[in-house]
Amino acid sequence: RNNGITKDAALGFGTLYKNNIRIHPNPAENNWHIDQLPTNTQLELTDMAGKVLWQGKSTSGTTLIPGTQLPSGNYMLKLSGTTNEHVKLVHW
């Protein structure tokens, strides 16, 4: 398993690895991208109070989590299906 956060020194953005799933950039100014996520994984983005802001399903390849309309802050992404995880995302 590959878990942790790496930082791209050239860009100053972090990449989160959670059970071999790659989430980048984190923090994000616009959108988050998820790589290596099983197809049809249920996705749910909430604020820290638990209010659902977006729901969707992963596709093959890279899945886009929209963040362009969100205010700066912390968010939680719930992954359900073959992979069951909660990931903290930061939008600035």
C-alpha positions as a Markdown table, in Angstrom:
| # | Residue | x | y | z |
|---|---|---|---|---|
| 1 | Arg | 0.0 | 0.0 | 0.0 |
| 2 | Asn | 1.1 | 3.5 | -0.8 |
| 3 | Asn | -0.2 | 6.0 | 1.7 |
| 4 | Gly | 1.0 | 9.5 | 2.4 |
| 5 | Ile | 1.5 | 12.9 | 0.9 |
| 6 | Thr | 4.1 | 14.0 | -1.5 |
| 7 | Lys | 4.8 | 17.5 | -2.6 |
| 8 | Asp | 5.9 | 18.6 | -6.1 |
| 9 | Ala | 8.6 | 21.1 | -5.3 |
| 10 | Ala | 8.3 | 22.8 | -8.7 |
| 11 | Leu | 4.6 | 23.4 | -8.4 |
| 12 | Gly | 4.2 | 23.6 | -4.7 |
| 13 | Phe | 1.1 | 21.4 | -4.8 |
| 14 | Gly | 0.7 | 18.2 | -2.8 |
| 15 | Thr | -0.4 | 14.8 | -4.0 |
| 16 | Leu | -2.3 | 12.5 | -1.7 |
| 17 | Tyr | -1.8 | 8.7 | -2.0 |
| 18 | Lys | -4.4 | 6.6 | -0.2 |
| 19 | Asn | -4.3 | 2.9 | -0.8 |
| 20 | Asn | -2.6 | 3.4 | -4.2 |
| 21 | Ile | -5.3 | 6.0 | -5.2 |
| 22 | Arg | -3.7 | 9.3 | -6.3 |
| 23 | Ile | -5.5 | 12.5 | -5.5 |
| 24 | His | -4.0 | 15.7 | -6.8 |
| 25 | Pro | -3.6 | 18.6 | -6.4 |
| 26 | Asn | -4.3 | 18.8 | -2.7 |
| 27 | Pro | -4.8 | 21.6 | -1.8 |
| 28 | Ala | -6.5 | 22.7 | -5.0 |
| 29 | Glu | -7.4 | 26.1 | -6.4 |
| 30 | Asn | -10.0 | 24.6 | -8.9 |
| 31 | Asn | -10.6 | 20.9 | -9.2 |
| 32 | Trp | -9.2 | 17.7 | -7.8 |
| 33 | His | -8.2 | 14.7 | -10.0 |
| 34 | Ile | -8.3 | 11.1 | -8.8 |
| 35 | Asp | -6.2 | 8.4 | -10.6 |
| 36 | Gln | -6.3 | 4.6 | -10.1 |
| 37 | Leu | -9.8 | 4.6 | -8.6 |
| 38 | Pro | -11.9 | 1.5 | -9.5 |
| 39 | Thr | -14.6 | 2.3 | -12.1 |
| 40 | Asn | -18.1 | 3.0 | -10.6 |
| 41 | Thr | -16.8 | 3.9 | -7.2 |
| 42 | Gln | -19.4 | 6.2 | -5.5 |
| 43 | Leu | -18.1 | 9.6 | -4.7 |
| 44 | Glu | -19.6 | 12.1 | -2.2 |
| 45 | Leu | -18.1 | 15.5 | -1.5 |
| 46 | Thr | -19.2 | 17.2 | 1.8 |
| 47 | Asp | -18.3 | 20.2 | 3.8 |
| 48 | Met | -17.0 | 19.6 | 7.3 |
| 49 | Ala | -20.5 | 19.8 | 8.7 |
| 50 | Gly | -21.6 | 16.9 | 6.6 |
| 51 | Lys | -23.6 | 18.8 | 4.0 |
| 52 | Val | -23.5 | 17.0 | 0.6 |
| 53 | Leu | -22.1 | 19.3 | -2.0 |
| 54 | Trp | -21.6 | 16.9 | -4.9 |
| 55 | Gln | -22.1 | 13.3 | -5.8 |
| 56 | Gly | -20.9 | 11.2 | -8.7 |
| 57 | Lys | -19.2 | 8.0 | -9.9 |
| 58 | Ser | -15.7 | 7.3 | -10.9 |
| 59 | Thr | -14.9 | 6.6 | -14.5 |
| 60 | Ser | -12.0 | 4.8 | -16.1 |
| 61 | Gly | -8.8 | 6.9 | -16.1 |
| 62 | Thr | -8.9 | 10.1 | -14.2 |
| 63 | Thr | -12.0 | 11.3 | -12.3 |
| 64 | Leu | -12.6 | 15.0 | -11.8 |
| 65 | Ile | -14.0 | 16.3 | -8.5 |
| 66 | Pro | -15.3 | 19.8 | -9.2 |
| 67 | Gly | -14.2 | 22.6 | -6.8 |
| 68 | Thr | -14.3 | 25.8 | -8.9 |
| 69 | Gln | -17.5 | 27.1 | -7.2 |
| 70 | Leu | -16.5 | 26.2 | -3.7 |
| 71 | Pro | -15.3 | 28.7 | -1.1 |
| 72 | Ser | -11.8 | 28.2 | 0.5 |
| 73 | Gly | -11.9 | 25.6 | 3.2 |
| 74 | Asn | -11.7 | 21.9 | 4.1 |
| 75 | Tyr | -13.9 | 19.2 | 2.6 |
| 76 | Met | -14.4 | 15.5 | 2.9 |
| 77 | Leu | -14.5 | 13.0 | 0.0 |
| 78 | Lys | -16.2 | 9.7 | 0.7 |
| 79 | Leu | -15.3 | 6.8 | -1.6 |
| 80 | Ser | -17.7 | 3.8 | -1.5 |
| 81 | Gly | -17.6 | 0.6 | -3.4 |
| 82 | Thr | -14.6 | -1.6 | -3.9 |
| 83 | Thr | -12.7 | 1.1 | -2.0 |
| 84 | Asn | -14.2 | 2.5 | 1.2 |
| 85 | Glu | -12.3 | 5.6 | 2.3 |
| 86 | His | -12.7 | 9.2 | 3.6 |
| 87 | Val | -10.2 | 11.7 | 2.4 |
| 88 | Lys | -9.8 | 15.3 | 3.5 |
| 89 | Leu | -9.5 | 17.8 | 0.6 |
| 90 | Val | -8.5 | 21.4 | 0.9 |
| 91 | His | -9.7 | 24.1 | -1.5 |
| 92 | Trp | -8.0 | 27.6 | -1.5 |
